[in-house]
């Protein structure tokens, strides 16, 4: 799978979880209590942060969600098709 494909799969999972979770939480909270709701939110947050750190350009190691390697860079919730730093085609690599 290409780097862009992995990033797209990661973003779709996180997007689906973000929108589905409030409804799932409404069902789970009366059964297991609020601590379970907060625990799952913490796991989702950790999953998101891990994706930002792990999904990188295979050539220059820039995050595929960042516009450049500089300290000042824009970050998007959707992965880039072309690396923001070295212009590597992430759909092919
Ligand atoms: Zn790159």
PDB file of the backbone (N, CA, C, O) and the ligand in Angstrom, with CONECT records:
HET     ZN  A 101       1
ATOM      1  N   UNK A   1       0.842  -1.195   0.000  1.00  0.00           N
ATOM      2  CA  UNK A   1       0.000   0.000   0.000  1.00  0.00           C
ATOM      3  C   UNK A   1       0.879   1.249   0.000  1.00  0.00           C
ATOM      4  O   UNK A   1       1.910   1.292   0.672  1.00  0.00           O
ATOM      5  N   UNK A   2       0.462   2.266  -0.761  1.00  0.00           N
ATOM      6  CA  UNK A   2       1.252   3.489  -0.837  1.00  0.00           C
ATOM      7  C   UNK A   2       1.160   4.274   0.473  1.00  0.00           C
ATOM      8  O   UNK A   2       0.272   4.041   1.292  1.00  0.00           O
ATOM      9  N   UNK A   3       2.095   5.207   0.652  1.00  0.00           N
ATOM     10  CA  UNK A   3       2.081   6.037   1.854  1.00  0.00           C
ATOM     11  C   UNK A   3       0.793   6.844   1.927  1.00  0.00           C
ATOM     12  O   UNK A   3       0.206   7.007   2.997  1.00  0.00           O
ATOM     13  N   UNK A   4       0.358   7.353   0.758  1.00  0.00           N
ATOM     14  CA  UNK A   4      -0.896   8.109   0.737  1.00  0.00           C
ATOM     15  C   UNK A   4      -2.078   7.210   1.107  1.00  0.00           C
ATOM     16  O   UNK A   4      -2.989   7.633   1.819  1.00  0.00           O
ATOM     17  N   UNK A   5      -2.054   5.949   0.612  1.00  0.00           N
ATOM     18  CA  UNK A   5      -3.120   5.003   0.926  1.00  0.00           C
ATOM     19  C   UNK A   5      -3.223   4.734   2.415  1.00  0.00           C
ATOM     20  O   UNK A   5      -4.320   4.678   2.972  1.00  0.00           O
ATOM     21  N   UNK A   6      -2.057   4.566   3.068  1.00  0.00           N
ATOM     22  CA  UNK A   6      -2.050   4.351   4.514  1.00  0.00           C
ATOM     23  C   UNK A   6      -2.602   5.574   5.248  1.00  0.00           C
ATOM     24  O   UNK A   6      -3.384   5.446   6.191  1.00  0.00           O
ATOM     25  N   UNK A   7      -2.185   6.756   4.803  1.00  0.00           N
ATOM     26  CA  UNK A   7      -2.652   7.990   5.425  1.00  0.00           C
ATOM     27  C   UNK A   7      -4.148   8.174   5.249  1.00  0.00           C
ATOM     28  O   UNK A   7      -4.841   8.624   6.162  1.00  0.00           O
ATOM     29  N   UNK A   8      -4.647   7.818   4.051  1.00  0.00           N
ATOM     30  CA  UNK A   8      -6.079   7.956   3.780  1.00  0.00           C
ATOM     31  C   UNK A   8      -6.875   6.991   4.662  1.00  0.00           C
ATOM     32  O   UNK A   8      -7.921   7.355   5.200  1.00  0.00           O
ATOM     33  N   UNK A   9      -6.369   5.743   4.810  1.00  0.00           N
ATOM     34  CA  UNK A   9      -7.041   4.762   5.659  1.00  0.00           C
ATOM     35  C   UNK A   9      -7.062   5.255   7.110  1.00  0.00           C
ATOM     36  O   UNK A   9      -8.082   5.151   7.793  1.00  0.00           O
ATOM     37  N   UNK A  10      -5.916   5.796   7.578  1.00  0.00           N
ATOM     38  CA  UNK A  10      -5.822   6.335   8.934  1.00  0.00           C
ATOM     39  C   UNK A  10      -6.839   7.464   9.138  1.00  0.00           C
ATOM     40  O   UNK A  10      -7.535   7.493  10.154  1.00  0.00           O
ATOM     41  N   UNK A  11      -6.928   8.397   8.173  1.00  0.00           N
ATOM     42  CA  UNK A  11      -7.839   9.529   8.302  1.00  0.00           C
ATOM     43  C   UNK A  11      -9.294   9.078   8.286  1.00  0.00           C
ATOM     44  O   UNK A  11     -10.120   9.626   9.015  1.00  0.00           O
ATOM     45  N   UNK A  12      -9.614   8.083   7.458  1.00  0.00           N
ATOM     46  CA  UNK A  12     -10.995   7.588   7.387  1.00  0.00           C
ATOM     47  C   UNK A  12     -11.402   6.924   8.702  1.00  0.00           C
ATOM     48  O   UNK A  12     -12.519   7.126   9.180  1.00  0.00           O
ATOM     49  N   UNK A  13     -10.491   6.126   9.291  1.00  0.00           N
ATOM     50  CA  UNK A  13     -10.789   5.471  10.568  1.00  0.00           C
ATOM     51  C   UNK A  13     -11.021   6.522  11.643  1.00  0.00           C
ATOM     52  O   UNK A  13     -11.978   6.431  12.412  1.00  0.00           O
ATOM     53  N   UNK A  14     -10.137   7.525  11.697  1.00  0.00           N
ATOM     54  CA  UNK A  14     -10.246   8.560  12.726  1.00  0.00           C
ATOM     55  C   UNK A  14     -11.509   9.394  12.525  1.00  0.00           C
ATOM     56  O   UNK A  14     -12.182   9.753  13.492  1.00  0.00           O
ATOM     57  N   UNK A  15     -11.828   9.700  11.270  1.00  0.00           N
ATOM     58  CA  UNK A  15     -13.040  10.479  10.952  1.00  0.00           C
ATOM     59  C   UNK A  15     -14.285   9.704  11.364  1.00  0.00           C
ATOM     60  O   UNK A  15     -15.189  10.259  11.989  1.00  0.00           O
ATOM     61  N   UNK A  16     -14.332   8.420  11.013  1.00  0.00           N
ATOM     62  CA  UNK A  16     -15.487   7.586  11.356  1.00  0.00           C
ATOM     63  C   UNK A  16     -15.631   7.473  12.868  1.00  0.00           C
ATOM     64  O   UNK A  16     -16.737   7.571  13.399  1.00  0.00           O
ATOM     65  N   UNK A  17     -14.504   7.265  13.566  1.00  0.00           N
ATOM     66  CA  UNK A  17     -14.540   7.128  15.019  1.00  0.00           C
ATOM     67  C   UNK A  17     -14.994   8.427  15.675  1.00  0.00           C
ATOM     68  O   UNK A  17     -15.745   8.404  16.650  1.00  0.00           O
ATOM     69  N   UNK A  18     -14.538   9.559  15.142  1.00  0.00           N
ATOM     70  CA  UNK A  18     -14.892  10.854  15.711  1.00  0.00           C
ATOM     71  C   UNK A  18     -16.398  11.102  15.628  1.00  0.00           C
ATOM     72  O   UNK A  18     -17.000  11.595  16.581  1.00  0.00           O
ATOM     73  N   UNK A  19     -17.008  10.758  14.484  1.00  0.00           N
ATOM     74  CA  UNK A  19     -18.429  11.019  14.310  1.00  0.00           C
ATOM     75  C   UNK A  19     -19.299   9.940  14.957  1.00  0.00           C
ATOM     76  O   UNK A  19     -20.415  10.228  15.390  1.00  0.00           O
ATOM     77  N   UNK A  20     -18.807   8.715  15.027  1.00  0.00           N
ATOM     78  CA  UNK A  20     -19.603   7.622  15.588  1.00  0.00           C
ATOM     79  C   UNK A  20     -19.541   7.604  17.111  1.00  0.00           C
ATOM     80  O   UNK A  20     -20.482   7.159  17.768  1.00  0.00           O
ATOM     81  N   UNK A  21     -18.426   8.089  17.676  1.00  0.00           N
ATOM     82  CA  UNK A  21     -18.195   7.916  19.095  1.00  0.00           C
ATOM     83  C   UNK A  21     -19.261   8.542  20.002  1.00  0.00           C
ATOM     84  O   UNK A  21     -19.656   7.889  20.969  1.00  0.00           O
ATOM     85  N   UNK A  22     -19.757   9.774  19.752  1.00  0.00           N
ATOM     86  CA  UNK A  22     -20.789  10.334  20.638  1.00  0.00           C
ATOM     87  C   UNK A  22     -22.016   9.434  20.750  1.00  0.00           C
ATOM     88  O   UNK A  22     -22.616   9.330  21.820  1.00  0.00           O
ATOM     89  N   UNK A  23     -22.391   8.782  19.643  1.00  0.00           N
ATOM     90  CA  UNK A  23     -23.570   7.917  19.660  1.00  0.00           C
ATOM     91  C   UNK A  23     -23.276   6.607  20.383  1.00  0.00           C
ATOM     92  O   UNK A  23     -24.119   6.098  21.121  1.00  0.00           O
ATOM     93  N   UNK A  24     -22.080   6.063  20.169  1.00  0.00           N
ATOM     94  CA  UNK A  24     -21.682   4.839  20.875  1.00  0.00           C
ATOM     95  C   UNK A  24     -21.556   5.133  22.371  1.00  0.00           C
ATOM     96  O   UNK A  24     -21.928   4.308  23.205  1.00  0.00           O
ATOM     97  N   UNK A  25     -21.028   6.315  22.702  1.00  0.00           N
ATOM     98  CA  UNK A  25     -20.832   6.683  24.107  1.00  0.00           C
ATOM     99  C   UNK A  25     -22.164   6.789  24.830  1.00  0.00           C
ATOM    100  O   UNK A  25     -22.255   6.440  26.007  1.00  0.00           O
ATOM    101  N   UNK A  26     -23.211   7.271  24.136  1.00  0.00           N
ATOM    102  CA  UNK A  26     -24.534   7.382  24.756  1.00  0.00           C
ATOM    103  C   UNK A  26     -25.063   6.006  25.164  1.00  0.00           C
ATOM    104  O   UNK A  26     -25.805   5.880  26.138  1.00  0.00           O
ATOM    105  N   UNK A  27     -24.671   4.978  24.406  1.00  0.00           N
ATOM    106  CA  UNK A  27     -25.117   3.616  24.728  1.00  0.00           C
ATOM    107  C   UNK A  27     -24.251   2.988  25.818  1.00  0.00           C
ATOM    108  O   UNK A  27     -24.749   2.247  26.665  1.00  0.00           O
ATOM    109  N   UNK A  28     -22.935   3.291  25.791  1.00  0.00           N
ATOM    110  CA  UNK A  28     -22.004   2.641  26.708  1.00  0.00           C
ATOM    111  C   UNK A  28     -21.972   3.282  28.090  1.00  0.00           C
ATOM    112  O   UNK A  28     -21.782   2.588  29.088  1.00  0.00           O
ATOM    113  N   UNK A  29     -22.160   4.618  28.160  1.00  0.00           N
ATOM    114  CA  UNK A  29     -22.015   5.322  29.433  1.00  0.00           C
ATOM    115  C   UNK A  29     -22.957   4.790  30.516  1.00  0.00           C
ATOM    116  O   UNK A  29     -22.514   4.596  31.648  1.00  0.00           O
ATOM    117  N   UNK A  30     -24.251   4.543  30.214  1.00  0.00           N
ATOM    118  CA  UNK A  30     -25.122   4.000  31.274  1.00  0.00           C
ATOM    119  C   UNK A  30     -24.720   2.605  31.723  1.00  0.00           C
ATOM    120  O   UNK A  30     -25.002   2.215  32.856  1.00  0.00           O
ATOM    121  N   UNK A  31     -24.065   1.848  30.846  1.00  0.00           N
ATOM    122  CA  UNK A  31     -23.696   0.474  31.187  1.00  0.00           C
ATOM    123  C   UNK A  31     -22.387   0.412  31.964  1.00  0.00           C
ATOM    124  O   UNK A  31     -22.279  -0.312  32.954  1.00  0.00           O
ATOM    125  N   UNK A  32     -21.378   1.185  31.504  1.00  0.00           N
ATOM    126  CA  UNK A  32     -20.037   1.046  32.069  1.00  0.00           C
ATOM    127  C   UNK A  32     -19.564   2.277  32.829  1.00  0.00           C
ATOM    128  O   UNK A  32     -18.529   2.216  33.493  1.00  0.00           O
ATOM    129  N   UNK A  33     -20.281   3.384  32.757  1.00  0.00           N
ATOM    130  CA  UNK A  33     -19.870   4.589  33.466  1.00  0.00           C
ATOM    131  C   UNK A  33     -19.035   5.510  32.597  1.00  0.00           C
ATOM    132  O   UNK A  33     -18.548   5.116  31.537  1.00  0.00           O
ATOM    133  N   UNK A  34     -18.877   6.746  33.061  1.00  0.00           N
ATOM    134  CA  UNK A  34     -18.186   7.751  32.259  1.00  0.00           C
ATOM    135  C   UNK A  34     -16.691   7.484  32.110  1.00  0.00           C
ATOM    136  O   UNK A  34     -16.073   7.943  31.150  1.00  0.00           O
ATOM    137  N   UNK A  35     -16.103   6.741  33.059  1.00  0.00           N
ATOM    138  CA  UNK A  35     -14.656   6.522  32.972  1.00  0.00           C
ATOM    139  C   UNK A  35     -14.293   5.759  31.705  1.00  0.00           C
ATOM    140  O   UNK A  35     -13.236   5.997  31.121  1.00  0.00           O
ATOM    141  N   UNK A  36     -15.166   4.840  31.273  1.00  0.00           N
ATOM    142  CA  UNK A  36     -14.915   4.091  30.034  1.00  0.00           C
ATOM    143  C   UNK A  36     -14.973   5.031  28.836  1.00  0.00           C
ATOM    144  O   UNK A  36     -14.178   4.907  27.905  1.00  0.00           O
ATOM    145  N   UNK A  37     -15.916   5.971  28.861  1.00  0.00           N
ATOM    146  CA  UNK A  37     -16.039   6.946  27.772  1.00  0.00           C
ATOM    147  C   UNK A  37     -14.759   7.769  27.659  1.00  0.00           C
ATOM    148  O   UNK A  37     -14.243   7.970  26.559  1.00  0.00           O
ATOM    149  N   UNK A  38     -14.246   8.245  28.793  1.00  0.00           N
ATOM    150  CA  UNK A  38     -13.020   9.043  28.770  1.00  0.00           C
ATOM    151  C   UNK A  38     -11.816   8.201  28.344  1.00  0.00           C
ATOM    152  O   UNK A  38     -10.925   8.694  27.653  1.00  0.00           O
ATOM    153  N   UNK A  39     -11.791   6.931  28.757  1.00  0.00           N
ATOM    154  CA  UNK A  39     -10.674   6.055  28.393  1.00  0.00           C
ATOM    155  C   UNK A  39     -10.617   5.848  26.884  1.00  0.00           C
ATOM    156  O   UNK A  39      -9.535   5.875  26.296  1.00  0.00           O
ATOM    157  N   UNK A  40     -11.775   5.642  26.249  1.00  0.00           N
ATOM    158  CA  UNK A  40     -11.791   5.435  24.800  1.00  0.00           C
ATOM    159  C   UNK A  40     -11.377   6.718  24.080  1.00  0.00           C
ATOM    160  O   UNK A  40     -10.664   6.663  23.077  1.00  0.00           O
ATOM    161  N   UNK A  41     -11.819   7.872  24.584  1.00  0.00           N
ATOM    162  CA  UNK A  41     -11.404   9.144  23.984  1.00  0.00           C
ATOM    163  C   UNK A  41      -9.883   9.293  24.068  1.00  0.00           C
ATOM    164  O   UNK A  41      -9.251   9.762  23.122  1.00  0.00           O
ATOM    165  N   UNK A  42      -9.300   8.894  25.199  1.00  0.00           N
ATOM    166  CA  UNK A  42      -7.840   8.967  25.353  1.00  0.00           C
ATOM    167  C   UNK A  42      -7.141   8.044  24.359  1.00  0.00           C
ATOM    168  O   UNK A  42      -6.109   8.410  23.795  1.00  0.00           O
ATOM    169  N   UNK A  43      -7.696   6.846  24.137  1.00  0.00           N
ATOM    170  CA  UNK A  43      -7.108   5.904  23.182  1.00  0.00           C
ATOM    171  C   UNK A  43      -7.203   6.467  21.764  1.00  0.00           C
ATOM    172  O   UNK A  43      -6.248   6.366  20.993  1.00  0.00           O
ATOM    173  N   UNK A  44      -8.356   7.061  21.414  1.00  0.00           N
ATOM    174  CA  UNK A  44      -8.517   7.665  20.087  1.00  0.00           C
ATOM    175  C   UNK A  44      -7.520   8.801  19.881  1.00  0.00           C
ATOM    176  O   UNK A  44      -6.938   8.936  18.805  1.00  0.00           O
ATOM    177  N   UNK A  45      -7.327   9.620  20.921  1.00  0.00           N
ATOM    178  CA  UNK A  45      -6.380  10.721  20.837  1.00  0.00           C
ATOM    179  C   UNK A  45      -4.961  10.195  20.630  1.00  0.00           C
ATOM    180  O   UNK A  45      -4.200  10.740  19.830  1.00  0.00           O
ATOM    181  N   UNK A  46      -4.608   9.125  21.363  1.00  0.00           N
ATOM    182  CA  UNK A  46      -3.282   8.518  21.219  1.00  0.00           C
ATOM    183  C   UNK A  46      -3.106   7.940  19.816  1.00  0.00           C
ATOM    184  O   UNK A  46      -2.034   8.055  19.221  1.00  0.00           O
ATOM    185  N   UNK A  47      -4.169   7.316  19.289  1.00  0.00           N
ATOM    186  CA  UNK A  47      -4.135   6.773  17.924  1.00  0.00           C
ATOM    187  C   UNK A  47      -3.871   7.902  16.923  1.00  0.00           C
ATOM    188  O   UNK A  47      -3.066   7.748  16.006  1.00  0.00           O
ATOM    189  N   UNK A  48      -4.553   9.036  17.106  1.00  0.00           N
ATOM    190  CA  UNK A  48      -4.362  10.175  16.202  1.00  0.00           C
ATOM    191  C   UNK A  48      -2.950  10.722  16.259  1.00  0.00           C
ATOM    192  O   UNK A  48      -2.338  10.993  15.225  1.00  0.00           O
ATOM    193  N   UNK A  49      -2.427  10.885  17.479  1.00  0.00           N
ATOM    194  CA  UNK A  49      -1.073  11.420  17.637  1.00  0.00           C
ATOM    195  C   UNK A  49      -0.035  10.458  17.071  1.00  0.00           C
ATOM    196  O   UNK A  49       0.956  10.888  16.480  1.00  0.00           O
ATOM    197  N   UNK A  50      -0.261   9.144  17.254  1.00  0.00           N
ATOM    198  CA  UNK A  50       0.659   8.143  16.715  1.00  0.00           C
ATOM    199  C   UNK A  50       0.696   8.207  15.194  1.00  0.00           C
ATOM    200  O   UNK A  50       1.762   8.126  14.584  1.00  0.00           O
ATOM    201  N   UNK A  51      -0.488   8.356  14.583  1.00  0.00           N
ATOM    202  CA  UNK A  51      -0.544   8.447  13.123  1.00  0.00           C
ATOM    203  C   UNK A  51       0.230   9.644  12.607  1.00  0.00           C
ATOM    204  O   UNK A  51       0.938   9.549  11.605  1.00  0.00           O
ATOM    205  N   UNK A  52       0.093  10.780  13.297  1.00  0.00           N
ATOM    206  CA  UNK A  52       0.819  11.979  12.866  1.00  0.00           C
ATOM    207  C   UNK A  52       2.324  11.751  12.960  1.00  0.00           C
ATOM    208  O   UNK A  52       3.084  12.276  12.147  1.00  0.00           O
ATOM    209  N   UNK A  53       2.755  10.971  13.946  1.00  0.00           N
ATOM    210  CA  UNK A  53       4.189  10.760  14.152  1.00  0.00           C
ATOM    211  C   UNK A  53       4.738   9.663  13.244  1.00  0.00           C
ATOM    212  O   UNK A  53       5.883   9.750  12.800  1.00  0.00           O
ATOM    213  N   UNK A  54       3.943   8.634  12.961  1.00  0.00           N
ATOM    214  CA  UNK A  54       4.450   7.447  12.260  1.00  0.00           C
ATOM    215  C   UNK A  54       4.347   7.592  10.748  1.00  0.00           C
ATOM    216  O   UNK A  54       5.243   7.151  10.028  1.00  0.00           O
ATOM    217  N   UNK A  55       3.268   8.205  10.251  1.00  0.00           N
ATOM    218  CA  UNK A  55       3.058   8.290   8.806  1.00  0.00           C
ATOM    219  C   UNK A  55       3.912   9.413   8.230  1.00  0.00           C
ATOM    220  O   UNK A  55       3.573  10.593   8.318  1.00  0.00           O
ATOM    221  N   UNK A  56       5.050   8.997   7.629  1.00  0.00           N
ATOM    222  CA  UNK A  56       6.020   9.975   7.132  1.00  0.00           C
ATOM    223  C   UNK A  56       6.426   9.656   5.709  1.00  0.00           C
ATOM    224  O   UNK A  56       6.278   8.524   5.248  1.00  0.00           O
ATOM    225  N   UNK A  57       6.946  10.670   5.008  1.00  0.00           N
ATOM    226  CA  UNK A  57       7.469  10.502   3.663  1.00  0.00           C
ATOM    227  C   UNK A  57       8.641   9.517   3.712  1.00  0.00           C
ATOM    228  O   UNK A  57       9.542   9.690   4.533  1.00  0.00           O
ATOM    229  N   UNK A  58       8.653   8.477   2.845  1.00  0.00           N
ATOM    230  CA  UNK A  58       9.757   7.503   2.889  1.00  0.00           C
ATOM    231  C   UNK A  58      11.104   8.096   2.483  1.00  0.00           C
ATOM    232  O   UNK A  58      12.145   7.507   2.773  1.00  0.00           O
ATOM    233  N   UNK A  59      11.101   9.237   1.827  1.00  0.00           N
ATOM    234  CA  UNK A  59      12.338   9.845   1.350  1.00  0.00           C
ATOM    235  C   UNK A  59      12.951  10.795   2.372  1.00  0.00           C
ATOM    236  O   UNK A  59      14.130  10.669   2.704  1.00  0.00           O
ATOM    237  N   UNK A  60      12.156  11.754   2.878  1.00  0.00           N
ATOM    238  CA  UNK A  60      12.726  12.803   3.739  1.00  0.00           C
ATOM    239  C   UNK A  60      12.159  12.798   5.154  1.00  0.00           C
ATOM    240  O   UNK A  60      12.537  13.644   5.965  1.00  0.00           O
ATOM    241  N   UNK A  61      11.253  11.859   5.472  1.00  0.00           N
ATOM    242  CA  UNK A  61      10.691  11.688   6.819  1.00  0.00           C
ATOM    243  C   UNK A  61       9.832  12.864   7.286  1.00  0.00           C
ATOM    244  O   UNK A  61       9.581  13.003   8.483  1.00  0.00           O
ATOM    245  N   UNK A  62       9.377  13.714   6.355  1.00  0.00           N
ATOM    246  CA  UNK A  62       8.407  14.745   6.724  1.00  0.00           C
ATOM    247  C   UNK A  62       7.048  14.076   6.914  1.00  0.00           C
ATOM    248  O   UNK A  62       6.689  13.190   6.139  1.00  0.00           O
ATOM    249  N   UNK A  63       6.283  14.488   7.936  1.00  0.00           N
ATOM    250  CA  UNK A  63       4.938  13.949   8.135  1.00  0.00           C
ATOM    251  C   UNK A  63       4.104  14.203   6.884  1.00  0.00           C
ATOM    252  O   UNK A  63       4.188  15.277   6.288  1.00  0.00           O
ATOM    253  N   UNK A  64       3.295  13.211   6.480  1.00  0.00           N
ATOM    254  CA  UNK A  64       2.504  13.389   5.257  1.00  0.00           C
ATOM    255  C   UNK A  64       1.314  14.318   5.485  1.00  0.00           C
ATOM    256  O   UNK A  64       0.558  14.593   4.553  1.00  0.00           O
ATOM    257  N   UNK A  65       1.142  14.803   6.718  1.00  0.00           N
ATOM    258  CA  UNK A  65       0.080  15.758   7.009  1.00  0.00           C
ATOM    259  C   UNK A  65       0.614  17.191   7.105  1.00  0.00           C
ATOM    260  O   UNK A  65      -0.162  18.128   7.297  1.00  0.00           O
ATOM    261  N   UNK A  66       1.926  17.365   6.974  1.00  0.00           N
ATOM    262  CA  UNK A  66       2.546  18.680   7.134  1.00  0.00           C
ATOM    263  C   UNK A  66       2.932  19.259   5.779  1.00  0.00           C
ATOM    264  O   UNK A  66       3.245  18.519   4.846  1.00  0.00           O
ATOM    265  N   UNK A  67       2.907  20.598   5.674  1.00  0.00           N
ATOM    266  CA  UNK A  67       3.206  21.255   4.409  1.00  0.00           C
ATOM    267  C   UNK A  67       4.698  21.358   4.159  1.00  0.00           C
ATOM    268  O   UNK A  67       5.117  21.456   3.006  1.00  0.00           O
ATOM    269  N   UNK A  68       5.517  21.338   5.210  1.00  0.00           N
ATOM    270  CA  UNK A  68       6.959  21.427   5.029  1.00  0.00           C
ATOM    271  C   UNK A  68       7.664  20.941   6.288  1.00  0.00           C
ATOM    272  O   UNK A  68       7.019  20.605   7.281  1.00  0.00           O
ATOM    273  N   UNK A  69       9.003  20.907   6.237  1.00  0.00           N
ATOM    274  CA  UNK A  69       9.787  20.470   7.390  1.00  0.00           C
ATOM    275  C   UNK A  69      10.059  21.615   8.359  1.00  0.00           C
ATOM    276  O   UNK A  69      10.598  21.389   9.442  1.00  0.00           O
ATOM    277  N   UNK A  70       9.694  22.844   7.984  1.00  0.00           N
ATOM    278  CA  UNK A  70       9.973  23.998   8.826  1.00  0.00           C
ATOM    279  C   UNK A  70       9.178  23.935  10.129  1.00  0.00           C
ATOM    280  O   UNK A  70       8.213  23.180  10.250  1.00  0.00           O
ATOM    281  N   UNK A  71       9.603  24.741  11.095  1.00  0.00           N
ATOM    282  CA  UNK A  71       8.869  24.824  12.358  1.00  0.00           C
ATOM    283  C   UNK A  71       7.486  25.391  12.089  1.00  0.00           C
ATOM    284  O   UNK A  71       6.500  24.933  12.666  1.00  0.00           O
ATOM    285  N   UNK A  72       7.410  26.399  11.202  1.00  0.00           N
ATOM    286  CA  UNK A  72       6.125  26.979  10.816  1.00  0.00           C
ATOM    287  C   UNK A  72       5.629  26.227   9.585  1.00  0.00           C
ATOM    288  O   UNK A  72       6.143  26.420   8.484  1.00  0.00           O
ATOM    289  N   UNK A  73       4.626  25.369   9.778  1.00  0.00           N
ATOM    290  CA  UNK A  73       4.077  24.578   8.675  1.00  0.00           C
ATOM    291  C   UNK A  73       2.587  24.394   8.911  1.00  0.00           C
ATOM    292  O   UNK A  73       2.134  24.362  10.056  1.00  0.00           O
ATOM    293  N   UNK A  74       1.836  24.275   7.845  1.00  0.00           N
ATOM    294  CA  UNK A  74       0.413  23.990   8.013  1.00  0.00           C
ATOM    295  C   UNK A  74       0.211  22.479   8.064  1.00  0.00           C
ATOM    296  O   UNK A  74       0.865  21.727   7.342  1.00  0.00           O
ATOM    297  N   UNK A  75      -0.693  22.054   8.919  1.00  0.00           N
ATOM    298  CA  UNK A  75      -1.018  20.635   9.083  1.00  0.00           C
ATOM    299  C   UNK A  75      -2.466  20.443   8.660  1.00  0.00           C
ATOM    300  O   UNK A  75      -3.341  21.231   9.018  1.00  0.00           O
ATOM    301  N   UNK A  76      -2.705  19.390   7.897  1.00  0.00           N
ATOM    302  CA  UNK A  76      -4.060  19.115   7.430  1.00  0.00           C
ATOM    303  C   UNK A  76      -4.536  17.774   7.989  1.00  0.00           C
ATOM    304  O   UNK A  76      -3.720  16.889   8.245  1.00  0.00           O
ATOM    305  N   UNK A  77      -5.844  17.617   8.180  1.00  0.00           N
ATOM    306  CA  UNK A  77      -6.339  16.324   8.683  1.00  0.00           C
ATOM    307  C   UNK A  77      -6.354  15.248   7.609  1.00  0.00           C
ATOM    308  O   UNK A  77      -6.567  14.074   7.913  1.00  0.00           O
ATOM    309  N   UNK A  78      -6.128  15.634   6.348  1.00  0.00           N
ATOM    310  CA  UNK A  78      -6.100  14.658   5.259  1.00  0.00           C
ATOM    311  C   UNK A  78      -4.670  14.571   4.719  1.00  0.00           C
ATOM    312  O   UNK A  78      -4.020  15.607   4.585  1.00  0.00           O
ATOM    313  N   UNK A  79      -4.151  13.370   4.401  1.00  0.00           N
ATOM    314  CA  UNK A  79      -2.767  13.256   3.942  1.00  0.00           C
ATOM    315  C   UNK A  79      -2.531  13.923   2.586  1.00  0.00           C
ATOM    316  O   UNK A  79      -3.456  14.072   1.788  1.00  0.00           O
ATOM    317  N   UNK A  80      -1.293  14.320   2.341  1.00  0.00           N
ATOM    318  CA  UNK A  80      -0.921  14.952   1.077  1.00  0.00           C
ATOM    319  C   UNK A  80      -0.583  13.883   0.048  1.00  0.00           C
ATOM    320  O   UNK A  80      -0.042  12.833   0.393  1.00  0.00           O
ATOM    321  N   UNK A  81      -0.908  14.155  -1.242  1.00  0.00           N
ATOM    322  CA  UNK A  81      -0.556  13.218  -2.317  1.00  0.00           C
ATOM    323  C   UNK A  81       0.886  13.409  -2.749  1.00  0.00           C
ATOM    324  O   UNK A  81       1.508  12.485  -3.273  1.00  0.00           O
ATOM    325  N   UNK A  82       1.426  14.621  -2.529  1.00  0.00           N
ATOM    326  CA  UNK A  82       2.815  14.925  -2.865  1.00  0.00           C
ATOM    327  C   UNK A  82       3.474  15.447  -1.594  1.00  0.00           C
ATOM    328  O   UNK A  82       2.908  16.291  -0.899  1.00  0.00           O
ATOM    329  N   UNK A  83       4.671  14.944  -1.288  1.00  0.00           N
ATOM    330  CA  UNK A  83       5.368  15.371  -0.074  1.00  0.00           C
ATOM    331  C   UNK A  83       5.542  16.894  -0.072  1.00  0.00           C
ATOM    332  O   UNK A  83       5.914  17.483  -1.087  1.00  0.00           O
ATOM    333  N   UNK A  84       5.270  17.523   1.076  1.00  0.00           N
ATOM    334  CA  UNK A  84       5.378  18.969   1.170  1.00  0.00           C
ATOM    335  C   UNK A  84       6.809  19.455   1.159  1.00  0.00           C
ATOM    336  O   UNK A  84       7.059  20.629   0.888  1.00  0.00           O
ATOM    337  N   UNK A  85       7.763  18.567   1.451  1.00  0.00           N
ATOM    338  CA  UNK A  85       9.165  18.993   1.532  1.00  0.00           C
ATOM    339  C   UNK A  85       9.942  18.635   0.263  1.00  0.00           C
ATOM    340  O   UNK A  85      10.550  19.510  -0.353  1.00  0.00           O
ATOM    341  N   UNK A  86       9.929  17.344  -0.138  1.00  0.00           N
ATOM    342  CA  UNK A  86      10.773  16.924  -1.263  1.00  0.00           C
ATOM    343  C   UNK A  86       9.972  16.649  -2.535  1.00  0.00           C
ATOM    344  O   UNK A  86      10.546  16.245  -3.546  1.00  0.00           O
ATOM    345  N   UNK A  87       8.656  16.861  -2.502  1.00  0.00           N
ATOM    346  CA  UNK A  87       7.786  16.702  -3.685  1.00  0.00           C
ATOM    347  C   UNK A  87       7.736  15.268  -4.195  1.00  0.00           C
ATOM    348  O   UNK A  87       7.428  15.044  -5.366  1.00  0.00           O
ATOM    349  N   UNK A  88       8.036  14.278  -3.327  1.00  0.00           N
ATOM    350  CA  UNK A  88       7.929  12.882  -3.717  1.00  0.00           C
ATOM    351  C   UNK A  88       6.447  12.528  -3.885  1.00  0.00           C
ATOM    352  O   UNK A  88       5.611  12.947  -3.084  1.00  0.00           O
ATOM    353  N   UNK A  89       6.126  11.752  -4.935  1.00  0.00           N
ATOM    354  CA  UNK A  89       4.748  11.326  -5.189  1.00  0.00           C
ATOM    355  C   UNK A  89       4.379  10.243  -4.180  1.00  0.00           C
ATOM    356  O   UNK A  89       4.834   9.106  -4.301  1.00  0.00           O
ATOM    357  N   UNK A  90       3.560  10.585  -3.185  1.00  0.00           N
ATOM    358  CA  UNK A  90       3.232   9.651  -2.107  1.00  0.00           C
ATOM    359  C   UNK A  90       2.182   8.629  -2.534  1.00  0.00           C
ATOM    360  O   UNK A  90       1.976   7.634  -1.839  1.00  0.00           O
ATOM    361  N   UNK A  91       1.512   8.859  -3.671  1.00  0.00           N
ATOM    362  CA  UNK A  91       0.545   7.866  -4.153  1.00  0.00           C
ATOM    363  C   UNK A  91       1.275   6.685  -4.797  1.00  0.00           C
ATOM    364  O   UNK A  91       0.745   5.575  -4.848  1.00  0.00           O
ATOM    365  N   UNK A  92       2.498   6.930  -5.291  1.00  0.00           N
ATOM    366  CA  UNK A  92       3.259   5.874  -5.968  1.00  0.00           C
ATOM    367  C   UNK A  92       4.223   5.178  -5.016  1.00  0.00           C
ATOM    368  O   UNK A  92       4.650   4.054  -5.280  1.00  0.00           O
ATOM    369  N   UNK A  93       4.575   5.844  -3.894  1.00  0.00           N
ATOM    370  CA  UNK A  93       5.569   5.285  -2.991  1.00  0.00           C
ATOM    371  C   UNK A  93       4.961   4.818  -1.668  1.00  0.00           C
ATOM    372  O   UNK A  93       5.679   4.321  -0.800  1.00  0.00           O
TER     373      UNK A  93
HETATM  374 ZN    ZN A 101       9.495  13.956   1.337  1.00  0.00          ZN
END
